[in-house]
Amino acid sequence: LQEVEFRASFNSLLQKYSGRLAYSDGQIVYSGLQPIRHGLDIQFDATRTLFHLTQAKVICGASRINLNATVSNYSNPAIDGQYDAILDGKQMAEIFHIESLPTGQVHATGKAHYQQAASELFIDGITLDGNLSSRQLIVRVNAVRGELNTIAAQYSLAGGDVVLRDLHANLLGGRLTGQGTMKSIGGDSHTNVNAALSGVSLEQAERMLGAPTSKSNAAL
């Protein structure tokens, strides 16, 4: 760690602690992953009944996460927060050693809630509701290279189920739309996806597949 800063104070009138923790050039090392170099800046305050994360900022190369959260009822914690994150696909592929991940940046914003669920599965207690967007993602499968542009979607997580809504993107000169669900992601999960592609340029499809380009500019 470099440039480490930690300070804390107590307001006797308000009976509240306040503080900040910040550092640069931190490193998380985990078996099987590339070391994650990052910077962190956290500001918080706390009383006997409430913990407030007023700001948490994590910067990791081209990726960053900003969030704030409130924790209430320490005996049975309830957490509510908001987040704004940019994740770089190339960086994630290098960290997790997954070459098939798309290249490009994804912007995710939303609200989060956590309350321990009766099922005792941690994931079942998490609720998310947010939006995804990306200017461009490049997908490579063997020798095939495809570009998805102007991507946007809404998503939610509740009770261990993920829902993707109103997905739309530009692909091969046409329009991709879709929606999907993944049930029970913490256990015996199963997925259902519905998608439609219209207005595709055959010329762009042939070029993506490396096939000889026809003279016609037909579309489907």
ABEGO torsion letter per residue (X at the ends): XBGBBBBBBBBAAAGBBBBBBBBBGBBBBBBGBBBBBBBBBBBBBBBAABBBBABBBBBBEABBBBBBBBBBGAABBBBBBBBBBBBBAAAAAAAAGBAABBBEBBBBBEBBBBBBBAAGBAAAABBBBBBBBBABBBBBBEABBBBBBGBBBBBBBBGGBBBBBGBBBBBGGBBBBBBBBBBGAABBBBBBBBBBBBGBBAAAAAAAAGBBBBABBBBX
